[in-house]
Amino acid sequence: MPAKPVRIGPLSFSRKGDANDFLKDMLYKYDLGDKVTDEDAAILTHLVHMHPEAAEKIGAGIESFSVRTADYGTRCFWVNRVDGTTEKFSFRACY
């Protein structure tokens, strides 16, 4: 099976695994509860728009992103919406 390239905004990965590694590194460079940097938020904005439930995840609009716990003690990215609500999303679901 040929490698599946992944494009996230300005970033291109020749394999899906490379994109996973990049985003996992991004996820784990933050402590739980941290807000991500503007640079990483720009990438996550492109990413969340690729999610199959993007409209639901984005809701009223994106204010910022943070890293928090998710189900079963895992961690994931959270969208902090402009209306004060939050929603988690898995980067693996986005491509």
C-alpha positions as CSV (number, residue, x, y, z in Angstrom):
1,M,0.0,0.0,0.0
2,P,1.5,3.3,-1.0
3,A,2.1,6.0,1.7
4,K,-0.7,8.5,2.0
5,P,0.6,12.1,1.9
6,V,-1.0,14.6,4.4
7,R,-1.3,18.3,4.0
8,I,-2.2,20.5,6.9
9,G,-2.2,24.2,5.8
10,P,1.3,25.1,4.8
11,L,2.8,21.8,6.1
12,S,3.2,18.7,3.9
13,F,4.0,15.2,5.1
14,S,4.8,12.4,2.8
15,R,3.3,9.8,5.1
16,K,0.4,9.9,7.6
17,G,2.7,8.5,10.2
18,D,5.0,11.6,9.8
19,A,2.0,13.9,10.4
20,N,1.0,11.8,13.5
21,D,4.5,12.0,14.9
22,F,4.6,15.8,14.3
23,L,1.3,16.4,16.0
24,K,2.1,14.0,18.9
25,D,5.3,15.9,19.6
26,M,3.3,19.1,19.6
27,L,0.7,17.6,22.0
28,Y,3.3,16.4,24.5
29,K,5.5,19.5,24.5
30,Y,2.8,21.2,26.6
31,D,1.8,20.6,30.1
32,L,-1.9,19.7,30.8
33,G,-3.9,22.9,30.9
34,D,-1.4,24.9,28.8
35,K,-2.7,27.2,26.0
36,V,-0.8,26.4,22.8
37,T,1.4,29.1,21.1
38,D,0.0,31.2,18.3
39,E,2.3,29.4,15.9
40,D,0.9,26.0,16.9
41,A,-2.6,27.4,17.0
42,A,-2.3,28.4,13.3
43,I,-1.5,24.8,12.4
44,L,-4.3,23.5,14.7
45,T,-6.8,25.9,13.0
46,H,-6.0,24.3,9.6
47,L,-6.2,20.8,11.2
48,V,-9.6,21.2,13.0
49,H,-11.1,22.4,9.7
50,M,-10.2,19.0,8.3
51,H,-12.1,17.2,11.0
52,P,-15.2,15.3,9.8
53,E,-17.2,17.1,12.4
54,A,-15.4,20.5,12.0
55,A,-18.5,22.7,12.2
56,E,-19.5,21.0,15.5
57,K,-16.0,21.2,16.9
58,I,-15.5,24.8,16.0
59,G,-19.0,26.0,17.0
60,A,-19.2,29.7,17.5
61,G,-15.5,30.2,16.5
62,I,-12.0,29.5,17.7
63,E,-10.5,31.7,20.4
64,S,-7.5,29.5,21.2
65,F,-6.4,25.9,21.7
66,S,-5.2,24.1,24.8
67,V,-4.0,20.7,25.9
68,R,-6.1,18.9,28.5
69,T,-7.0,15.4,29.5
70,A,-9.5,13.4,27.5
71,D,-11.2,10.1,28.0
72,Y,-9.4,7.4,29.9
73,G,-6.6,9.7,31.1
74,T,-5.3,10.5,27.6
75,R,-4.5,14.0,26.5
76,C,-5.7,15.8,23.4
77,F,-6.2,19.2,21.9
78,W,-9.2,21.3,22.9
79,V,-10.8,24.1,21.0
80,N,-11.5,27.1,23.2
81,R,-14.4,28.8,21.5
82,V,-15.2,32.5,21.4
83,D,-18.4,31.9,23.4
84,G,-16.4,30.4,26.3
85,T,-17.3,26.8,25.6
86,T,-14.7,24.1,24.9
87,E,-14.6,21.0,22.7
88,K,-11.9,18.3,22.4
89,F,-10.8,16.9,19.1
90,S,-8.5,14.1,18.0
91,F,-5.9,15.0,15.5
92,R,-6.0,11.4,14.1
93,A,-9.6,12.0,13.0
94,C,-8.6,14.9,10.9
95,Y,-7.0,13.1,8.0
